[in-house]
Amino acid sequence: MPTAARLVAAILLAILAWILSDIVRPLLPEGTQFGRFNYVNAFIGICVGWTVIGSRVGRGFVSAINNGVTGTAVLILWALFFHGCVEMFRLAMRNRFDGPMEALTSIFLIGSEFGVMIATPTFFGAAFAGALVVGLAADAAARRWR
């Protein structure tokens, strides 16, 4: 059911995803073609904000912080998984895999490599600060507009 808290969580997590995408760009190898990188991550942020954070609001201050951190962690994991899938398909079209199982397992290897590349204090600091803002704002929206 649509609520103001879900809308606030979705919009703010999309904004956070966009900001984190801009932080990640210089961390990836030179020559990386980003295409719709920010837009895809913002869409993932909308979906995660609506479903994960928006459905758990209104339970207090500590729960709001936990919801923000959980939602941001889910956002990062889904983004790594999605971009790992995209990279796997790119490599599969160049016949880099011997079979389908090797291609499927490479999704997680590629995603974990991306995770290691972006694991910087700047990224995690911005993600944590954004998680606090998103969680507290969604909880405030739930209390304000019932």
C-alpha positions, 0 to 999 in steps of 0.5 A, a space after each residue: 500500500 502506498 504511503 508517504 514513508 515508502 515514497 520518502 524512502 524510495 526517493 531518498 534511497 534513489 538520491 543516495 544511490 546516485 551519489 554513491 554511483 558518482 563516488 564509485 566512478 573514479 574507483 573503477 578501471 579507466 576506460 569503463 563504459 558507464 552508460 546508464 550506471 547512475 540511472 540503473 542504481 537509482 532505480 534499484 534504490 527506488 525499489 529497495 527504498 519502497 520495499 525494504 525501508 518503506 515497509 518497516 518504518 514507524 517503530 522508533 529511532 533505533 529501528 529507523 537507523 537500522 532500517 536505513 543501514 539495512 536498506 543501504 546494504 541491500 541496495 549495495 548488494 543488489 547493485 553489485 549483483 546486477 552489475 556483475 550480471 551485466 559484466 557476465 553477459 558482456 563476457 559471455 558474448 565474447 565466449 569467455 566461458 566454457 559452460 553455463 555454470 561457469 558463467 553463473 558462478 562468475 556473476 558472484 566472482 565479478 560482483 565480489 571483485 567490484 565490491 573490493 574495488 569500491 571498498 574505500 572509506 569515502 564510499 562506506 562513510 557516504 553510504 553510512 551517512 546516507 543510510 542514517 538520513 534515509 532511515 530517519 527521514 522515512 521514520 519521520 515521514 511515517 510519524 508525520 503523515 499517517 
